[in-house]
Amino acid sequence: MRVLAFDRPNFASVVIASVIVVAFALAVAIPLSGARPYGEQAVQEQIDHEDSVLCEKFGLAATTPKFADCMIDLAGLRESHLDLLRSYSWL
């Protein structure tokens, strides 16, 4: 059996290994940090605003349980639309 031993590490292999370690660390750390993509909060606020306007248009006051049910139903409808788009690989 042969064993290879290196006197000193190859600079290129050290750089490549370092880049891989940093990329892996970022790939794990960013999702765990809870950071959201740029603009996601604004999109969520716009969706909530539009849903509120729609539920109010149906005559539901913002402080009633029916209003909360309406908001939940709209979120569920949006999720089912996304599932449908994903199932056809359009998203």
Order of alpha helices (4+ residues) and beta strands (2+ residues): alpha-alpha-alpha
